[in-house]
Amino acid sequence: MADSADLEKEIDNLKGRNKRVEFDKAWETSFTRRLTISILTYIVAIAWLYIINESSSWLKAIVPVVGYILSTLSIPQIKKIWAKTKIQK
């Protein structure tokens, strides 16, 4: 049987894990993360379009960024609809 010291240690471990999970969830939904991914996507798209000598690289590089932003805005709503259908079954 576990003594109180072991139980306290286990509780502290669980609290630490919960804080890490909460932090990871906050990062996944943060504006900073979305902005960083958008900027990096834009830079990579510009570089690729420049390498292949595409005209209007600066403008055309916006397309994947807009797609990413729209997907991050729509996924929470789609998840809610999906969850409702799963709960009803």
Jmol script that loads the backbone (N, CA, C; Angstrom):
load data "model"
ATOM      1  N   MET A   1       0.847  -1.184   0.000  1.00  0.00           N
ATOM      2  CA  MET A   1       0.000   0.000   0.000  1.00  0.00           C
ATOM      3  C   MET A   1       0.891   1.246   0.000  1.00  0.00           C
ATOM      4  N   ALA A   2       0.490   2.245  -0.755  1.00  0.00           N
ATOM      5  CA  ALA A   2       1.278   3.473  -0.866  1.00  0.00           C
ATOM      6  C   ALA A   2       1.093   4.337   0.380  1.00  0.00           C
ATOM      7  N   ASP A   3       2.191   4.932   0.804  1.00  0.00           N
ATOM      8  CA  ASP A   3       2.084   5.823   1.954  1.00  0.00           C
ATOM      9  C   ASP A   3       1.750   7.235   1.477  1.00  0.00           C
ATOM     10  N   SER A   4       1.538   8.135   2.429  1.00  0.00           N
ATOM     11  CA  SER A   4       1.097   9.494   2.095  1.00  0.00           C
ATOM     12  C   SER A   4       2.141  10.266   1.284  1.00  0.00           C
ATOM     13  N   ALA A   5       3.419   9.991   1.493  1.00  0.00           N
ATOM     14  CA  ALA A   5       4.472  10.672   0.735  1.00  0.00           C
ATOM     15  C   ALA A   5       4.396  10.281  -0.742  1.00  0.00           C
ATOM     16  N   ASP A   6       4.145   8.981  -0.993  1.00  0.00           N
ATOM     17  CA  ASP A   6       4.005   8.520  -2.374  1.00  0.00           C
ATOM     18  C   ASP A   6       2.778   9.133  -3.038  1.00  0.00           C
ATOM     19  N   LEU A   7       1.699   9.201  -2.284  1.00  0.00           N
ATOM     20  CA  LEU A   7       0.468   9.794  -2.822  1.00  0.00           C
ATOM     21  C   LEU A   7       0.651  11.279  -3.126  1.00  0.00           C
ATOM     22  N   GLU A   8       1.337  11.980  -2.236  1.00  0.00           N
ATOM     23  CA  GLU A   8       1.609  13.401  -2.475  1.00  0.00           C
ATOM     24  C   GLU A   8       2.468  13.596  -3.712  1.00  0.00           C
ATOM     25  N   LYS A   9       3.467  12.752  -3.854  1.00  0.00           N
ATOM     26  CA  LYS A   9       4.336  12.835  -5.023  1.00  0.00           C
ATOM     27  C   LYS A   9       3.534  12.586  -6.301  1.00  0.00           C
ATOM     28  N   GLU A  10       2.665  11.598  -6.269  1.00  0.00           N
ATOM     29  CA  GLU A  10       1.824  11.277  -7.426  1.00  0.00           C
ATOM     30  C   GLU A  10       0.880  12.436  -7.756  1.00  0.00           C
ATOM     31  N   ILE A  11       0.316  13.045  -6.740  1.00  0.00           N
ATOM     32  CA  ILE A  11      -0.565  14.201  -6.945  1.00  0.00           C
ATOM     33  C   ILE A  11       0.210  15.365  -7.546  1.00  0.00           C
ATOM     34  N   ASP A  12       1.409  15.620  -7.037  1.00  0.00           N
ATOM     35  CA  ASP A  12       2.248  16.686  -7.594  1.00  0.00           C
ATOM     36  C   ASP A  12       2.602  16.414  -9.057  1.00  0.00           C
ATOM     37  N   ASN A  13       2.889  15.141  -9.375  1.00  0.00           N
ATOM     38  CA  ASN A  13       3.177  14.774 -10.760  1.00  0.00           C
ATOM     39  C   ASN A  13       1.969  15.044 -11.661  1.00  0.00           C
ATOM     40  N   LEU A  14       0.782  14.683 -11.178  1.00  0.00           N
ATOM     41  CA  LEU A  14      -0.439  14.911 -11.951  1.00  0.00           C
ATOM     42  C   LEU A  14      -0.709  16.404 -12.135  1.00  0.00           C
ATOM     43  N   LYS A  15      -0.483  17.188 -11.102  1.00  0.00           N
ATOM     44  CA  LYS A  15      -0.675  18.641 -11.212  1.00  0.00           C
ATOM     45  C   LYS A  15       0.298  19.231 -12.232  1.00  0.00           C
ATOM     46  N   GLY A  16       1.550  18.779 -12.198  1.00  0.00           N
ATOM     47  CA  GLY A  16       2.541  19.250 -13.166  1.00  0.00           C
ATOM     48  C   GLY A  16       2.150  18.876 -14.585  1.00  0.00           C
ATOM     49  N   ARG A  17       1.674  17.649 -14.773  1.00  0.00           N
ATOM     50  CA  ARG A  17       1.226  17.199 -16.088  1.00  0.00           C
ATOM     51  C   ARG A  17       0.036  18.037 -16.556  1.00  0.00           C
ATOM     52  N   ASN A  18      -0.902  18.287 -15.677  1.00  0.00           N
ATOM     53  CA  ASN A  18      -2.070  19.092 -16.039  1.00  0.00           C
ATOM     54  C   ASN A  18      -1.670  20.502 -16.467  1.00  0.00           C
ATOM     55  N   LYS A  19      -0.705  21.092 -15.779  1.00  0.00           N
ATOM     56  CA  LYS A  19      -0.235  22.429 -16.162  1.00  0.00           C
ATOM     57  C   LYS A  19       0.401  22.407 -17.542  1.00  0.00           C
ATOM     58  N   ARG A  20       1.196  21.364 -17.824  1.00  0.00           N
ATOM     59  CA  ARG A  20       1.817  21.249 -19.152  1.00  0.00           C
ATOM     60  C   ARG A  20       0.762  21.080 -20.239  1.00  0.00           C
ATOM     61  N   VAL A  21      -0.252  20.275 -19.968  1.00  0.00           N
ATOM     62  CA  VAL A  21      -1.323  20.058 -20.948  1.00  0.00           C
ATOM     63  C   VAL A  21      -2.091  21.361 -21.178  1.00  0.00           C
ATOM     64  N   GLU A  22      -2.392  22.085 -20.120  1.00  0.00           N
ATOM     65  CA  GLU A  22      -3.082  23.366 -20.251  1.00  0.00           C
ATOM     66  C   GLU A  22      -2.243  24.362 -21.042  1.00  0.00           C
ATOM     67  N   PHE A  23      -0.938  24.383 -20.782  1.00  0.00           N
ATOM     68  CA  PHE A  23      -0.047  25.283 -21.517  1.00  0.00           C
ATOM     69  C   PHE A  23      -0.011  24.918 -22.992  1.00  0.00           C
ATOM     70  N   ASP A  24       0.098  23.613 -23.283  1.00  0.00           N
ATOM     71  CA  ASP A  24       0.119  23.166 -24.676  1.00  0.00           C
ATOM     72  C   ASP A  24      -1.179  23.525 -25.391  1.00  0.00           C
ATOM     73  N   LYS A  25      -2.293  23.364 -24.731  1.00  0.00           N
ATOM     74  CA  LYS A  25      -3.596  23.714 -25.325  1.00  0.00           C
ATOM     75  C   LYS A  25      -3.672  25.219 -25.576  1.00  0.00           C
ATOM     76  N   ALA A  26      -3.202  26.007 -24.640  1.00  0.00           N
ATOM     77  CA  ALA A  26      -3.204  27.467 -24.813  1.00  0.00           C
ATOM     78  C   ALA A  26      -2.329  27.858 -26.001  1.00  0.00           C
ATOM     79  N   TRP A  27      -1.190  27.210 -26.151  1.00  0.00           N
ATOM     80  CA  TRP A  27      -0.303  27.497 -27.280  1.00  0.00           C
ATOM     81  C   TRP A  27      -0.981  27.114 -28.597  1.00  0.00           C
ATOM     82  N   GLU A  28      -1.626  25.950 -28.634  1.00  0.00           N
ATOM     83  CA  GLU A  28      -2.265  25.480 -29.865  1.00  0.00           C
ATOM     84  C   GLU A  28      -3.332  26.444 -30.368  1.00  0.00           C
ATOM     85  N   THR A  29      -3.989  27.138 -29.473  1.00  0.00           N
ATOM     86  CA  THR A  29      -5.068  28.049 -29.871  1.00  0.00           C
ATOM     87  C   THR A  29      -4.651  29.516 -29.826  1.00  0.00           C
ATOM     88  N   SER A  30      -3.383  29.791 -29.590  1.00  0.00           N
ATOM     89  CA  SER A  30      -2.944  31.174 -29.405  1.00  0.00           C
ATOM     90  C   SER A  30      -2.805  31.934 -30.720  1.00  0.00           C
ATOM     91  N   PHE A  31      -3.023  33.224 -30.633  1.00  0.00           N
ATOM     92  CA  PHE A  31      -2.843  34.129 -31.770  1.00  0.00           C
ATOM     93  C   PHE A  31      -1.378  34.152 -32.192  1.00  0.00           C
ATOM     94  N   THR A  32      -0.470  34.103 -31.226  1.00  0.00           N
ATOM     95  CA  THR A  32       0.971  34.120 -31.512  1.00  0.00           C
ATOM     96  C   THR A  32       1.363  32.936 -32.396  1.00  0.00           C
ATOM     97  N   ARG A  33       0.858  31.758 -32.085  1.00  0.00           N
ATOM     98  CA  ARG A  33       1.163  30.571 -32.895  1.00  0.00           C
ATOM     99  C   ARG A  33       0.632  30.744 -34.312  1.00  0.00           C
ATOM    100  N   ARG A  34      -0.608  31.185 -34.431  1.00  0.00           N
ATOM    101  CA  ARG A  34      -1.204  31.376 -35.761  1.00  0.00           C
ATOM    102  C   ARG A  34      -0.435  32.410 -36.563  1.00  0.00           C
ATOM    103  N   LEU A  35      -0.063  33.486 -35.922  1.00  0.00           N
ATOM    104  CA  LEU A  35       0.692  34.541 -36.603  1.00  0.00           C
ATOM    105  C   LEU A  35       2.056  34.031 -37.046  1.00  0.00           C
ATOM    106  N   THR A  36       2.736  33.298 -36.175  1.00  0.00           N
ATOM    107  CA  THR A  36       4.049  32.757 -36.507  1.00  0.00           C
ATOM    108  C   THR A  36       3.974  31.808 -37.702  1.00  0.00           C
ATOM    109  N   ILE A  37       3.012  30.906 -37.684  1.00  0.00           N
ATOM    110  CA  ILE A  37       2.849  29.966 -38.801  1.00  0.00           C
ATOM    111  C   ILE A  37       2.501  30.721 -40.080  1.00  0.00           C
ATOM    112  N   SER A  38       1.662  31.734 -39.982  1.00  0.00           N
ATOM    113  CA  SER A  38       1.298  32.530 -41.158  1.00  0.00           C
ATOM    114  C   SER A  38       2.516  33.224 -41.757  1.00  0.00           C
ATOM    115  N   ILE A  39       3.316  33.824 -40.919  1.00  0.00           N
ATOM    116  CA  ILE A  39       4.512  34.533 -41.399  1.00  0.00           C
ATOM    117  C   ILE A  39       5.505  33.554 -42.029  1.00  0.00           C
ATOM    118  N   LEU A  40       5.737  32.432 -41.371  1.00  0.00           N
ATOM    119  CA  LEU A  40       6.664  31.439 -41.926  1.00  0.00           C
ATOM    120  C   LEU A  40       6.148  30.868 -43.245  1.00  0.00           C
ATOM    121  N   THR A  41       4.841  30.631 -43.320  1.00  0.00           N
ATOM    122  CA  THR A  41       4.248  30.143 -44.565  1.00  0.00           C
ATOM    123  C   THR A  41       4.432  31.162 -45.677  1.00  0.00           C
ATOM    124  N   TYR A  42       4.220  32.424 -45.364  1.00  0.00           N
ATOM    125  CA  TYR A  42       4.372  33.490 -46.348  1.00  0.00           C
ATOM    126  C   TYR A  42       5.818  33.567 -46.851  1.00  0.00           C
ATOM    127  N   ILE A  43       6.766  33.486 -45.941  1.00  0.00           N
ATOM    128  CA  ILE A  43       8.190  33.544 -46.314  1.00  0.00           C
ATOM    129  C   ILE A  43       8.565  32.359 -47.214  1.00  0.00           C
ATOM    130  N   VAL A  44       8.135  31.175 -46.850  1.00  0.00           N
ATOM    131  CA  VAL A  44       8.443  29.993 -47.650  1.00  0.00           C
ATOM    132  C   VAL A  44       7.792  30.097 -49.030  1.00  0.00           C
ATOM    133  N   ALA A  45       6.544  30.564 -49.074  1.00  0.00           N
ATOM    134  CA  ALA A  45       5.855  30.703 -50.357  1.00  0.00           C
ATOM    135  C   ALA A  45       6.551  31.732 -51.246  1.00  0.00           C
ATOM    136  N   ILE A  46       6.956  32.854 -50.667  1.00  0.00           N
ATOM    137  CA  ILE A  46       7.675  33.869 -51.448  1.00  0.00           C
ATOM    138  C   ILE A  46       8.979  33.286 -51.983  1.00  0.00           C
ATOM    139  N   ALA A  47       9.705  32.584 -51.134  1.00  0.00           N
ATOM    140  CA  ALA A  47      10.979  31.997 -51.567  1.00  0.00           C
ATOM    141  C   ALA A  47      10.760  31.028 -52.719  1.00  0.00           C
ATOM    142  N   TRP A  48       9.771  30.151 -52.585  1.00  0.00           N
ATOM    143  CA  TRP A  48       9.504  29.184 -53.650  1.00  0.00           C
ATOM    144  C   TRP A  48       9.084  29.881 -54.942  1.00  0.00           C
ATOM    145  N   LEU A  49       8.201  30.837 -54.860  1.00  0.00           N
ATOM    146  CA  LEU A  49       7.750  31.550 -56.058  1.00  0.00           C
ATOM    147  C   LEU A  49       8.899  32.324 -56.701  1.00  0.00           C
ATOM    148  N   TYR A  50       9.788  32.847 -55.896  1.00  0.00           N
ATOM    149  CA  TYR A  50      10.957  33.553 -56.425  1.00  0.00           C
ATOM    150  C   TYR A  50      11.898  32.578 -57.138  1.00  0.00           C
ATOM    151  N   ILE A  51      12.107  31.415 -56.526  1.00  0.00           N
ATOM    152  CA  ILE A  51      12.999  30.399 -57.115  1.00  0.00           C
ATOM    153  C   ILE A  51      12.491  29.945 -58.483  1.00  0.00           C
ATOM    154  N   ILE A  52      11.185  29.788 -58.606  1.00  0.00           N
ATOM    155  CA  ILE A  52      10.640  29.316 -59.883  1.00  0.00           C
ATOM    156  C   ILE A  52      10.316  30.478 -60.832  1.00  0.00           C
ATOM    157  N   ASN A  53      10.791  31.668 -60.493  1.00  0.00           N
ATOM    158  CA  ASN A  53      10.625  32.864 -61.328  1.00  0.00           C
ATOM    159  C   ASN A  53       9.171  33.199 -61.640  1.00  0.00           C
ATOM    160  N   GLU A  54       8.328  33.053 -60.651  1.00  0.00           N
ATOM    161  CA  GLU A  54       6.913  33.389 -60.804  1.00  0.00           C
ATOM    162  C   GLU A  54       6.746  34.896 -60.657  1.00  0.00           C
ATOM    163  N   SER A  55       5.890  35.461 -61.473  1.00  0.00           N
ATOM    164  CA  SER A  55       5.632  36.899 -61.360  1.00  0.00           C
ATOM    165  C   SER A  55       4.724  37.169 -60.161  1.00  0.00           C
ATOM    166  N   SER A  56       4.787  38.350 -59.634  1.00  0.00           N
ATOM    167  CA  SER A  56       3.960  38.792 -58.486  1.00  0.00           C
ATOM    168  C   SER A  56       4.081  37.852 -57.284  1.00  0.00           C
ATOM    169  N   SER A  57       5.307  37.436 -56.978  1.00  0.00           N
ATOM    170  CA  SER A  57       5.528  36.507 -55.871  1.00  0.00           C
ATOM    171  C   SER A  57       4.957  37.019 -54.560  1.00  0.00           C
ATOM    172  N   TRP A  58       5.134  38.289 -54.276  1.00  0.00           N
ATOM    173  CA  TRP A  58       4.673  38.861 -53.005  1.00  0.00           C
ATOM    174  C   TRP A  58       3.163  38.751 -52.861  1.00  0.00           C
ATOM    175  N   LEU A  59       2.448  38.939 -53.952  1.00  0.00           N
ATOM    176  CA  LEU A  59       0.992  38.856 -53.909  1.00  0.00           C
ATOM    177  C   LEU A  59       0.513  37.406 -53.890  1.00  0.00           C
ATOM    178  N   LYS A  60       1.090  36.574 -54.734  1.00  0.00           N
ATOM    179  CA  LYS A  60       0.663  35.178 -54.824  1.00  0.00           C
ATOM    180  C   LYS A  60       0.990  34.387 -53.560  1.00  0.00           C
ATOM    181  N   ALA A  61       1.973  34.807 -52.821  1.00  0.00           N
ATOM    182  CA  ALA A  61       2.343  34.104 -51.585  1.00  0.00           C
ATOM    183  C   ALA A  61       1.283  34.259 -50.498  1.00  0.00           C
ATOM    184  N   ILE A  62       0.377  35.187 -50.682  1.00  0.00           N
ATOM    185  CA  ILE A  62      -0.688  35.394 -49.689  1.00  0.00           C
ATOM    186  C   ILE A  62      -1.700  34.250 -49.718  1.00  0.00           C
ATOM    187  N   VAL A  63      -1.855  33.591 -50.863  1.00  0.00           N
ATOM    188  CA  VAL A  63      -2.889  32.562 -51.015  1.00  0.00           C
ATOM    189  C   VAL A  63      -2.778  31.451 -49.955  1.00  0.00           C
ATOM    190  N   PRO A  64      -1.625  30.810 -49.758  1.00  0.00           N
ATOM    191  CA  PRO A  64      -1.578  29.757 -48.732  1.00  0.00           C
ATOM    192  C   PRO A  64      -1.780  30.296 -47.314  1.00  0.00           C
ATOM    193  N   VAL A  65      -1.359  31.518 -47.086  1.00  0.00           N
ATOM    194  CA  VAL A  65      -1.535  32.118 -45.759  1.00  0.00           C
ATOM    195  C   VAL A  65      -3.021  32.328 -45.468  1.00  0.00           C
ATOM    196  N   VAL A  66      -3.741  32.845 -46.440  1.00  0.00           N
ATOM    197  CA  VAL A  66      -5.187  33.048 -46.270  1.00  0.00           C
ATOM    198  C   VAL A  66      -5.876  31.701 -46.072  1.00  0.00           C
ATOM    199  N   GLY A  67      -5.453  30.694 -46.825  1.00  0.00           N
ATOM    200  CA  GLY A  67      -6.019  29.357 -46.642  1.00  0.00           C
ATOM    201  C   GLY A  67      -5.797  28.831 -45.238  1.00  0.00           C
ATOM    202  N   TYR A  68      -4.599  29.035 -44.729  1.00  0.00           N
ATOM    203  CA  TYR A  68      -4.291  28.588 -43.364  1.00  0.00           C
ATOM    204  C   TYR A  68      -5.159  29.327 -42.343  1.00  0.00           C
ATOM    205  N   ILE A  69      -5.235  30.634 -42.479  1.00  0.00           N
ATOM    206  CA  ILE A  69      -6.018  31.428 -41.526  1.00  0.00           C
ATOM    207  C   ILE A  69      -7.486  31.019 -41.562  1.00  0.00           C
ATOM    208  N   LEU A  70      -8.042  30.853 -42.759  1.00  0.00           N
ATOM    209  CA  LEU A  70      -9.440  30.435 -42.868  1.00  0.00           C
ATOM    210  C   LEU A  70      -9.655  29.050 -42.254  1.00  0.00           C
ATOM    211  N   SER A  71      -8.701  28.164 -42.439  1.00  0.00           N
ATOM    212  CA  SER A  71      -8.855  26.825 -41.860  1.00  0.00           C
ATOM    213  C   SER A  71      -8.816  26.876 -40.338  1.00  0.00           C
ATOM    214  N   THR A  72      -7.958  27.716 -39.767  1.00  0.00           N
ATOM    215  CA  THR A  72      -7.889  27.785 -38.301  1.00  0.00           C
ATOM    216  C   THR A  72      -9.121  28.458 -37.717  1.00  0.00           C
ATOM    217  N   LEU A  73      -9.756  29.308 -38.503  1.00  0.00           N
ATOM    218  CA  LEU A  73     -10.973  29.958 -38.016  1.00  0.00           C
ATOM    219  C   LEU A  73     -12.189  29.045 -38.136  1.00  0.00           C
ATOM    220  N   SER A  74     -12.198  28.165 -39.133  1.00  0.00           N
ATOM    221  CA  SER A  74     -13.377  27.323 -39.357  1.00  0.00           C
ATOM    222  C   SER A  74     -13.327  26.007 -38.588  1.00  0.00           C
ATOM    223  N   ILE A  75     -12.155  25.518 -38.269  1.00  0.00           N
ATOM    224  CA  ILE A  75     -12.050  24.204 -37.618  1.00  0.00           C
ATOM    225  C   ILE A  75     -12.776  24.142 -36.268  1.00  0.00           C
ATOM    226  N   PRO A  76     -12.717  25.165 -35.408  1.00  0.00           N
ATOM    227  CA  PRO A  76     -13.458  25.060 -34.143  1.00  0.00           C
ATOM    228  C   PRO A  76     -14.971  24.886 -34.355  1.00  0.00           C
ATOM    229  N   GLN A  77     -15.529  25.568 -35.347  1.00  0.00           N
ATOM    230  CA  GLN A  77     -16.959  25.423 -35.612  1.00  0.00           C
ATOM    231  C   GLN A  77     -17.270  24.030 -36.161  1.00  0.00           C
ATOM    232  N   ILE A  78     -16.411  23.538 -37.042  1.00  0.00           N
ATOM    233  CA  ILE A  78     -16.608  22.192 -37.588  1.00  0.00           C
ATOM    234  C   ILE A  78     -16.490  21.154 -36.475  1.00  0.00           C
ATOM    235  N   LYS A  79     -15.565  21.368 -35.553  1.00  0.00           N
ATOM    236  CA  LYS A  79     -15.401  20.445 -34.424  1.00  0.00           C
ATOM    237  C   LYS A  79     -16.662  20.411 -33.563  1.00  0.00           C
ATOM    238  N   LYS A  80     -17.282  21.586 -33.337  1.00  0.00           N
ATOM    239  CA  LYS A  80     -18.516  21.627 -32.547  1.00  0.00           C
ATOM    240  C   LYS A  80     -19.622  20.829 -33.216  1.00  0.00           C
ATOM    241  N   ILE A  81     -19.764  20.994 -34.520  1.00  0.00           N
ATOM    242  CA  ILE A  81     -20.794  20.249 -35.267  1.00  0.00           C
ATOM    243  C   ILE A  81     -20.504  18.750 -35.185  1.00  0.00           C
ATOM    244  N   TRP A  82     -19.247  18.382 -35.389  1.00  0.00           N
ATOM    245  CA  TRP A  82     -18.848  16.984 -35.323  1.00  0.00           C
ATOM    246  C   TRP A  82     -19.143  16.403 -33.943  1.00  0.00           C
ATOM    247  N   ALA A  83     -18.816  17.158 -32.898  1.00  0.00           N
ATOM    248  CA  ALA A  83     -19.035  16.692 -31.525  1.00  0.00           C
ATOM    249  C   ALA A  83     -20.521  16.484 -31.257  1.00  0.00           C
ATOM    250  N   LYS A  84     -21.356  17.387 -31.756  1.00  0.00           N
ATOM    251  CA  LYS A  84     -22.806  17.241 -31.557  1.00  0.00           C
ATOM    252  C   LYS A  84     -23.312  15.968 -32.208  1.00  0.00           C
ATOM    253  N   THR A  85     -22.832  15.653 -33.406  1.00  0.00           N
ATOM    254  CA  THR A  85     -23.289  14.443 -34.082  1.00  0.00           C
ATOM    255  C   THR A  85     -22.810  13.190 -33.348  1.00  0.00           C
ATOM    256  N   LYS A  86     -21.610  13.248 -32.775  1.00  0.00           N
ATOM    257  CA  LYS A  86     -21.095  12.093 -32.032  1.00  0.00           C
ATOM    258  C   LYS A  86     -21.827  11.901 -30.713  1.00  0.00           C
ATOM    259  N   ILE A  87     -22.193  12.994 -30.058  1.00  0.00           N
ATOM    260  CA  ILE A  87     -22.896  12.920 -28.779  1.00  0.00           C
ATOM    261  C   ILE A  87     -24.305  12.378 -28.975  1.00  0.00           C
ATOM    262  N   GLN A  88     -24.938  12.755 -30.088  1.00  0.00           N
ATOM    263  CA  GLN A  88     -26.316  12.323 -30.339  1.00  0.00           C
ATOM    264  C   GLN A  88     -26.411  10.831 -30.655  1.00  0.00           C
ATOM    265  N   LYS A  89     -25.321  10.216 -31.108  1.00  0.00           N
ATOM    266  CA  LYS A  89     -25.356   8.790 -31.491  1.00  0.00           C
ATOM    267  C   LYS A  89     -25.284   7.890 -30.305  1.00  0.00           C
TER     268      LYS A  89
END
end "model"
wireframe off; spacefill off
backbone 0.3
color backbone group
